[in-house]
């Protein structure tokens, strides 16, 4: 297929690489120059989103936030200006479900299909092509783009109509944030009580408390490896979507709000670009104690 790929950051770059490896013809655009490794694989650098969209039969956007998607698609020299009837726009960013429905309507009016397909799995999942992809759109559009998704991910689900993929992603981010907070509290408790948190984590990995977050982010907390990963500022954006959606639905998400406040505390300490597992640092401030294995603490002494 001829594919326009817009947004070549931490996630977009490896995702585009998998499509090139799959034999597809990619037309690339980003605010920065297209990565050299993608050009060496046969990708074509374009001067604008409009130019990329004009070349591609399918247009994929992978940018940070709702305003970025709107600008990429509907702004000056945007995707919409390069579309022709029959093309498909696929937004793989994580943005507002409400805005997504409006974007889909505007693209449909141009005679094109719209698919929202946010992902979970972070940079590791993007590089390993193991992303979870949550899809909103028609069955016809989903069938057309599913072979592309299979090059980038493993767990691919058509959740429902436009906006439902984004709703599933918001739900995912609620669970991830609350689980990071729970793992942080548990390991912090263990460490301050005098146990080796590395051994506590190992014990918990064999029980009902086991989770991917305990496995990966628990290790980050113990080893103090807080390079992203998935930046706190991006998770803050996702929880803003959850909390604003909850207000619109007249419902309460009390623990989601608590996690957002902990992220806010990290940001206040200069941590907007830390990995989201660094939420534990806010908990550590409250406890006046830092997690660390006994071996690590002895080494520091």
N, C-alpha and C positions, 0 to 999 in steps of 0.2 A: 504494500500500500504506500501511497504518498502521504506523509504525515507532517504536519506543522507541529513543532514542539516549542512551547513558549514558557520560559522559566527554567533556568539551568543551574540552580543552586545546589545545596547539599543533597537534596532528594532528587531533583529533576535531572541532574547530570547523569547519575548511574541509571536512572530509569530510561532516559533517552539512549544510553549506551546499549541497553538490552534490546531495544527495538532495532537499533542498527545491526547488532549481532544476529537478530532474527531475519535480516535480509531486507528490511524496509528502507524506503527512501525518505530521509528526514530533512526538513527545512527548519532551521534553528533561529531563535531570537531570544535575547536577554538584554537587560540593561547594561550588562558588561559584555565584552567580546566573547563569542562562543568558545568553549574550551577546546584546546588544540587536540586533545585525544579524540573528541567527537568528530572534528574535521578530518583527522587522519583515518577515521573509520568510514568516511564517505559522507558525513553530514555537510549540509550546505548552509552557510551563514547568510542570514537575511537582514536587511536594513531596518525592517519594521515588522510589527505584528501583522499588518495588512499584507505585506509582501509574502510573509510565510503562509498566511491563511489562503492567499490566492493560489499558492502552489500545492497545498495539501488537500486531499479529499477528507481527511480527518484532522481536526485541530485539537491539540491537547494543551491545556494550561496547567501550570504547577507553580503557583506564586503564593506569597505569604498570607494574604488576608482579603476580606471582602472588597475593600476599595481597590486593591491591586487587581483583582479579577475584573471588576467593572472597568477600570482604566484599560486593561489589556484587551478587553473585548469591545468596549463601546467608546473608548477614548479616541483622540486624533490618531489617524493611521492605525486604528485598532483592527482586531480580527473581523468584526462585523463588516467592515468596508471591503474585506477581501473575500467574503463568502459568496457563493452562488447556490441556488436551490439544489438540494440533495446532499449537501455536505453535512458533517456531523461535528459538533463542538463537544469536547469532553473536558470538564473541569475536574482535575484531581487534587485541587487545593482543598483546604479545610476552612469553610466559610459559613455564613449565615444560611440556614435552610430557607428562611423567608425571602432573602435576596435571591437565592438560587431559583426559586419558583418564578420570580420576576424576570431573571435573566433568561430562563428557559422560554417563557412566553415571548420575549422580544426576539429570541433566535428563531422560534417556531414561526413567527410572523414573516421571517425572511425565507421561509421554505426549507429550513434546516432542522435537523434533530439536535437535541441537547441532552447530555448525560452528565449527572454529577457522580463522581467516583472518588471520594476522598479515601486516603490510605492510612493504615496503621502498621507500624513495624520499624519506624525510624530509619536512620542512615544505614544501619546494619541490614535491615530488611530490604532497603532499596538496592544496596550493593549486591546482596545475595539473591535478589529476585524472589523474595519470600513474603512480600507485602500482603497484608489483608486488604482487600478492596471492597468497599461498601457502595453499591450502585443504586442510583435512582434514575429511572427513565423508562421508555417503552421497551417491550420485549424485542421489537424489531431492531431498535438502535443498539440494545444490549448484545444481541446476536452478532451484529456487525463488528463491534469493538472488542468482544470477549477474547478473540485470538490475540489481540494486543495485550490485554490484561494478563493473559496466561504467560506472557514473556516477562512480566514484571512482578507477578505475585502468585500466591498459592491458594489462599482462601478467598474466593470471589463469589459474592452473593448479590443477586438482584433483590434489593430490599423492597422496592415498590416504585412509585412514580417519582417525578422530579422533586427534589428536596428531601426525599426519604433517605438517600445515601448520606446526605449531610447530617440529618437527624441521628442516624446510627453512629456517625463519627463523633458527634457531641456526646452521645451516651457512652461511647468508648472512652472519651477523654475524662468523663466524670469518674468512671471506674478506675482508670489508670491513676488519676490524681489521688483518689481516696486510698488506693492500695499503696501508693508510695508513702502516703502519710502513715498508714498502719504499719508498714514495714519499718519506717523510720522510728516510730514510737517504740516498737517492740525491740529493735536492736539497741536503741538508746537506753531503754529500761534495763536490758540485759547487761550492757556495758557498765552503767552506773552502779548496778547491783554487784559488780565484781566478776561477772562471768566473761569469758572470751566470746565476743559477739560473732567471730568467725565460726567458732564451734557451735554456738547456738543456731546460727544460720544453717550450718550443715545438718544439725539435728532436725530442724524444722522442714528442711527440703524433703524429708522422707515422710512427712505427715500431712494432715488435712490443711495446714496453713501454707503448703507449698504453692508457689506461683512463679510465673516468668519474672515478675517484678522482684520477688524475693531473690530469685536466682541471679538476675543481671544487676538490678539497681541496689540490692542488698550488698552485693560485692563492691559496687562503686562506693557506697557509703563507708564500708569498712576500709577500703584501700584509698579513699579520698581522691578518686578519679572523676572529677566533675567537668571535664571537657565535653561539650555536646558532640554527638547525641542529639537530643531534642531540647532546644533552648527553653528556659523558664518563660521568657517573654512570649513565645509561641503558645505555650500551655496556658498562660494568662489569657491570651486572646481566645482560646477555645473555651475556657471557663467563663469568660465574659459572654460568649454566645449562649452557654448553658443558663447562666443567671438571668440574662435579659429575656431569654425564651421562657424561663420559669415565671418571670414577672408578667409576661404577656399571657401565660396560661393560668395565672393566678394560683401558683403553687409555690411551695417552699422547698429549697434544696440546702438545708442547713449545713451539712458537712462539706458540700461543694463550696459554699461560701467560706468556711473555715480554711479549706485548702487554698483558696484564692488569697486569703489574708496572709497565709504563710508564704506563698509566692511573693506577695507584695513586700513582706519583710525582707526576703532575700534580695529583691530588686532595690530596696532602700539601702542595702549594704553593697551595692554595685554588682549584684548577681544576675542581672537580666539575661546575660549570655551564658550563665552556668547551665549545665545539664539539669533537667527537672528533678533528677534524683537528689540534687542539692537542696531540695526542700528541707531535708533533715537538718541543715545548718540553722534554720529558724528554730526548730525544735531543740537543737543543742544549746542555742542561746538561752532559751527558757529554762533549760535544765542546768546551765553552767557546767556542761560536760560535753566532751567530744568523743564520738564513737571511734574505736580503734582496737585492733586485736592486741592481746597481751604482748605478743612478740613485737609488734610494731611500737607499742608504748615503751617497751624495754629498750628498743633501739634508739628511740628518741631521747631516752634518759641517758 
